[in-house]
Amino acid sequence: MEYFINIGILFCIYAMLALSLNMVVGLSGLVSLAHAAFYGIGAYAVAILMTAQGFNFWGAMCVGMLLNGITAFIVGKILSKFKGDYYAIVSAGLSVIVFSVLLNFKSLTKGPLGIYGIGKPAIAGFHFYSSASFLALAFLFVVLFYALFVLIDKSSFGRALKSLREDEVLTVSLGYKTTKYKSLIFTLSAIMAGVAGSFFASYIAFIDPTSFQLAEGIFFFTMITVGGLSSAFGSVVGAALLLTLPEALRFLGLPYETAAQLQQLIYGALLVLMMAFRPQGLFGKFRV
């Protein structure tokens, strides 16, 4: 039973990441590969502040959200000047930069040694030490993220984003400031990714830079590509599918190295097949 609860917690974390990334890629059509960077900033903010500064989980998470918001707002202003492949390349550069900082700024992040002893959330004296209680809390945030996605999708803000996605030139001609819309959705997505990072750090109780490489950002992108772009339900399905796939490989009894390589091969093949035969994903409304 504990095994399935642990899988459930990881699913909730990935679902948060997928929902937040799909807001950028699915609703506005901006191909961002920066999500691993914001995921890492949120995780390290909680890890450092809780272990070295005595913060509680919620205070540390808020600081991480603020850091992500500021970083994303500044970077978003720069990214808004790019389109298409150039946007993806520059956003990927942010992930590389953040990973390098996490790896080499050893006096703050402990470098490759990582940070351990990260505490759990608490509300009114109740600590979420048990896996079941942590799962309930994480699932609550998934529901909140899902509701926020649907709310934005159906709002005038969401309609403006989808107009920007379909035809930016026409959207500008209608009087919309597309740079502002790109920056806002990118910033909101980054803040949400920081929440997911906070939960990851607290749940694992140990983090190191390897969990926040560019490859992780590509993995998150694969989740929404498979599940469906511009679809909240598709985001959740994509997270579930790509989480359970490597878990299924465990039961084949393969050596760790072989299973890891097979996992990457399957991910790559799945992404190629989806882009070739159903580029909008299983439940998507938009194709890259």
Number of C-alpha atoms within 10 A of each C-alpha: 6 10 8 9 16 16 15 21 22 22 24 27 24 26 33 30 33 31 32 30 33 31 28 26 25 30 27 24 24 27 22 23 26 29 31 30 31 33 30 30 29 32 29 28 26 33 31 19 19 22 15 12 11 11 17 16 23 17 15 23 28 18 19 29 27 17 19 28 23 15 16 26 21 13 18 21 17 15 23 17 11 15 14 12 12 13 19 17 17 19 22 23 16 20 25 18 14 21 22 14 15 24 19 15 12 13 7 14 21 17 17 15 13 17 21 17 14 21 22 20 20 13 9 5 7 9 13 18 13 10 16 16 14 22 22 16 16 24 19 13 20 22 14 13 20 20 13 16 22 17 13 16 21 11 12 11 14 20 15 20 27 20 20 24 19 15 10 18 12 12 18 14 9 9 8 17 14 18 16 14 18 22 21 18 26 29 25 20 25 33 28 25 31 36 26 29 32 29 27 25 26 22 24 14 15 18 24 21 22 15 15 24 23 23 16 19 23 16 20 25 24 23 32 35 32 28 28 29 32 31 27 27 20 26 34 24 22 26 27 20 14 23 18 12 13 17 12 9 15 13 8 9 8 12 9 11 9 9 16 15 11 15 17 13 12 15 19 14 12 16 20 14 13 19 16 10 9 17 20 23 27 20 21 22 15 20 16 15
